[in-house]
Structure formats: C-alpha cells, structure tokens
Amino acid sequence: PGKIDAIKGFEWGTNISEEGKSEGFTHCFLLTFEDEAGRDAYLPHPEHKAFGKVLGPFLEKVCVMDYIATE
C-alpha cells in the first residue's frame, strides 16, 4: 500500500470461519480506494503487477469483488 497512492486502506487475514463455506479460499485481501478512478489507477500499476507475480505461484484460484459500500 505504501507504494501505490491510490490505496487508502489495506487489510488482510486468513480464513477462520468454521462454517465450511469458503470454497477453498484461505486468505482475504481488502483494499479501499477513494473512488473508482483510484481503483482503475491501481489495476495496471507496476507494483500491483509485481505483487501478483509474488502470489501467483501459490494461488490455485482467485475471487475478485469490487463494490461501493452502502450505509
């Protein structure tokens, strides 16, 4: 996150749910952006691509969701 200005918040953790509904997913990364333009700047960013290359060999599958928080 310190390398990409568009990232306003970053959290990550491992799955601890006992419900058995994670469909094999073990880790979650939550990134927060000011707006869609920030997200759009992040996607092609070289540091994002480098992070993907580090994780890639360890990933069987990936789930990506973009949403706008509602109150």
Residue pairs with C-beta under 8 A, 6 or more apart in sequence:
1 7
1 9
1 10
1 31
3 47
4 42
4 45
4 47
4 48
6 33
6 34
6 38
6 39
6 41
6 42
6 45
7 31
7 32
7 33
7 38
7 42
8 32
8 33
8 34
8 38
9 30
9 31
9 32
10 29
10 30
10 31
10 32
11 29
11 30
12 27
12 28
12 29
12 30
13 27
13 28
14 26
14 27
14 28
15 22
15 25
15 26
15 27
15 28
24 60
24 61
25 61
25 63
31 42
33 39
33 42
39 66
42 48
